Structure formats: C-alpha cells, structure tokens
Amino acid sequence: MQDAEGIKRLLAEDQAKDVVIIGGGLIGVEVTEALVSKGCRVTIVEKLPQIFGMLDWEMARLVTQHMEAKGVKVLTDHTVVKFEGEGAVEKVVTDKETLAADMVVMAIGVRPAVGLAKDAGLAIGDFRALVVDGTMKTSDDNIYAVGDCVESKDRITGKACYMTMGSTANKHGRVAANNICGRKDIFPGVLGSTVCKVFDFTVGRTGLTEAAAKQEGYDVEVVLAPGPDRAHFMENAKPLLLKLVVDKKTRKLLGAQATGPGDVDKRIDVAAMTLAAKMTVDDLANMDLCYAPPYSPAMDNIITAANVARNKLDGYIEGISAKEVHEMKEAKKDFVFLDVRSQAESDEVRLSNSTLIPLGALRLRIDELPKNKEIIAFCKISLRGYEAALILKAAGFKKVRVMDGGVVMWPYRKEK
Ligand SMILES: Cc1cc2nc3c(=O)[nH]c(=O)nc-3n(C[C@H](O)[C@H](O)[C@H](O)COP(=O)(O)OP(=O)(O)OC[C@H]3O[C@@H](n4cnc5c(N)ncnc54)[C@H](O)[C@@H]3O)c2cc1C
C-alpha cells in the first residue's frame, strides 16, 4: 500500500518520467500499462528469454509485440546488476546496458513469509510454502492455512505447485471454513487459470504450456488457431489468437493459451472446464457452446482449434511451428516457403523469402513448385495454407507441412 502511495506521489509531482519495471510477470505488465497511461516512458527488464513465463515463448512474443507497438521497451535476457544515483535512483544497470530511470518498480514475484509457521513446527514444502492436505489442514491437526502462504496441487500433473491467485485464495477460505465447522469439503487443486489485461489485448492461460507438458514427459500436439472472436461479418468481431496443447496418446487437452483483442476469458474458461473434466479434443469439438453472431462464430474458436487438433492427431495435417521455420531459414535450409494469400494481402505485409502463389491459382501454377523440396504452406491464419497442403499432397507432393498460426501469429519481424 505504501508503495502504491509512493508511485502515485511521484506521478503527481511529475517525478516519474523514465520508469524501469523489473520483472515481466503479471504484475510488472499490469503496472506497465497503468504507468504508460500516465505518460511514463516504461522499460521492462526481464532476465528470462521472455516476459509472461506462464505462456509459451511464441505467445509471449505476440504480447511483447503489442506492448512495443504501445511504446514500451521490453528487454528480455537482461539481468539487473545495480542501481546508480545520488540520493535517488537515476540509472538501472543491467548486464547488457544502462537505463535512465527516475522510478523503479520491483515486480519479481512473491514468496510466503513462513517464519511463524516454521517456528510452530509446521511442514514446509519444496516451494517454501506451507504444506496442506485437501481440507486445507497443515501438518498440525488444529491449524489450517489458505491463500498465498500454501502450496497447491496441480490438477493435471498431481504434483505440488505454488500459484498465488486471489481466485484460489477465496476458494481455499471456504474449504477450510467448511472443514473447521465439521462439513467435509476437499479442494481439488489448481489449473493455473489466469487472465490479464495488456493494453488492447487480453492474455489468458490454463493448464500446462507446451514447454511444461514436454518437461512432464507428454508427447504433445500443438494447435495455433487465430480467428475472429465472433461471426466475421460482425462489426465488433476482434482477432483472437488461441493455442491448445494436447496429449497425443490420450487426445486429452493439457492446456490452453490465448491473446489478442478478442474475448480471451470465455475460451480459457471453457478450456479450464475441459481440463477439469479430463475431456478429449473430440469431446470438446462437439461441445454445445452457445452461438449468435454478436457473441461467437458458429464454430466457436475453441471448437475450431479442437478440430484442428483432431485433424493433426488423425494425420490429415502436418504442422510446423513458426520457430522451427525461422530456424530452418536461419540455417539456410532449402525449402519452399509458400504463401497462398492474395497479392493484395502480400503487398500489405509478408514474411521474408516466401513464394507467393494465391490459393485460387495454385492448381494452374502447380508446376512452378519443385517436387523434390519440402513445401511449407501458410496464409493469414493457415486455413488456406491447409487447403494448399491438401491440393499439393493430392498432386503427388510428398513433403508438405502447414505453418501453425500463419502470418497473424508469426512472432518475428514481418516485411511491409
Ligand atoms: C498487484 C496485484 C494484482 C493481483 N491481481 C490478481 C488478479 O487479478 N487475480 C487474481 O486471482 N489474483 C491477483 N493477485 C493475487 C491475489 O491478490 C492474492 O493471491 C490474494 O490476495 C492472496 O490472498 P491471501 O489472503 O493469501 O493474502 P493477502 O491478500 O496478501 O492477505 C494477507 C493479509 O495478511 C496480513 N498479514 C500478514 N502477516 C500478518 C501477521 N503476522 N499478522 C496479521 N496480519 C498479517 C497482510 O497484511 C494482508 O492483509 C494480485 C496480486 C497483486 C499483488
């Protein structure tokens, strides 16, 4: 509270023009937006290769690009070494550069103060938070604990985790109170469902990221499904960039992430229910979600994403991530990067070293493509890219893949 008052005072006195935020997590990013709206020049310094560690790298890049478009400087892979200044901070020195600063906000995470609990002899877990059972009881039969000071159970992996959310703390409170009062109630654990506003974007996630799922040993299928968040002909339709992570073996959803100006929270909440019910993408694809044009597309974004997952799991489409394509380009691998959008779309924005053959002309111009090279097809959202892949495969091309997410979700520089 004192920090918040201090920030407001410096802003009111016009003493906070260059602000450095240390830490690119939820709080660092939310504070950034607030300070930009007050006219500050804001730099985020993050020691990891990405902000928003709760997202996969490419999803975090899309949010970073949006923040940069709003004038925020985002420095990843930078570690703060020291502050410099006479009486007040004037510079923030990182391991790579020195930044002017007249205010610094530290947003590097929270850690429970467990001194009292330790002194009382209560069990402390690997995350240095209190260990509780499903009833929220600590290792002492007469002491219950809830909120940010306790470890939770990850509902997907079953392992202990540490997630500090107000949504969780409130549920903990009721479960503990029920049990203390003699009513049986069990807290089942968390999925890490999170939502956050970042300028004109919303960012949301639930379950495991692709990186976390792989670390847990899952063989994953990944879907990037960009599209309008309601019927495309509606004036209020906005882009929504959705990612699903699916277990190849069981076809169950493992996690979802979304960003963009469209309605993120609705899809993340549906994904959270899918995860809690341990449903497969086949279940999700036929879920009876509500539809009217002002609210969603006839096939909701998450249903489309589930169907893309099914197409991939069933071998109808072979995807490749933008990251892998980028690495192939950097390594100067010999392949055709086939853009099947229209000339007008390509004139507006394009990806380097691509070959443009609009989808409508593909059958006529198919001989221009070499049969001995890999072809990676894409379009704006890679729906036409998918159709192109089907045409090419039917024409005898052996190695054809579709770039997940298309131009819209390309996390690198685009040519204008
Ligand atoms: C800037 C910010 C934004 C957030 N936004 C969201 C969000 O949008 N959604 C979400 O789900 N979560 C959000 N959170 C997280 C959420 O606020 C916490 O998870 C939640 O408040 C935890 O509840 P709690 O009761 O465990 O702890 P707290 O809300 O921190 O309450 C603990 C209280 O205990 C008091 N206290 C501490 N030690 C003692 C002591 N020895 N004796 C007496 N009192 C003591 C503290 O002063 C405090 O009032 C946000 C957190 C921050 C900091």
The ligand as an ORCA input file, in Angstrom:
! r2SCAN-3c Opt
* xyz 0 1
  C      -0.930     -6.116     -7.812
  C      -1.601     -7.457     -7.661
  C      -2.609     -7.795     -8.553
  C      -3.243     -9.038     -8.429
  N      -4.236     -9.352     -9.321
  C      -4.868    -10.540     -9.208
  C      -5.928    -10.889    -10.104
  O      -6.305    -10.100    -10.980
  N      -6.498    -12.108     -9.985
  C      -6.121    -12.988     -9.011
  O      -6.713    -14.084     -8.929
  N      -5.130    -12.680     -8.138
  C      -4.498    -11.494     -8.213
  N      -3.479    -11.179     -7.331
  C      -3.119    -12.163     -6.297
  C      -4.034    -12.054     -5.111
  O      -4.081    -10.705     -4.672
  C      -3.521    -12.935     -3.988
  O      -3.375    -14.256     -4.458
  C      -4.507    -12.945     -2.826
  O      -4.671    -11.651     -2.333
  C      -3.964    -13.864     -1.717
  O      -4.825    -13.791     -0.618
  P      -4.254    -14.052      0.849
  O      -5.425    -13.893      1.745
  O      -3.494    -15.299      0.891
  O      -3.178    -12.917      1.107
  P      -3.342    -11.341      1.148
  O      -4.479    -10.864      0.309
  O      -1.983    -10.822      0.866
  O      -3.751    -11.068      2.641
  C      -2.861    -11.358      3.704
  C      -3.134    -10.354      4.806
  O      -2.477    -10.786      5.975
  C      -1.861     -9.668      6.604
  N      -0.780    -10.184      7.437
  C       0.435    -10.677      7.057
  N       1.143    -11.066      8.122
  C       0.384    -10.851      9.228
  C       0.571    -11.048     10.607
  N       1.691    -11.562     11.100
  N      -0.432    -10.698     11.431
  C      -1.573    -10.159     10.953
  N      -1.812     -9.959      9.644
  C      -0.830    -10.284      8.777
  C      -1.406     -8.837      5.438
  O      -1.174     -7.508      5.836
  C      -2.602     -8.970      4.476
  O      -3.590     -8.023      4.714
  C      -2.831     -9.954     -7.426
  C      -1.805     -9.609     -6.545
  C      -1.187     -8.376     -6.665
  C      -0.094     -8.032     -5.699
*
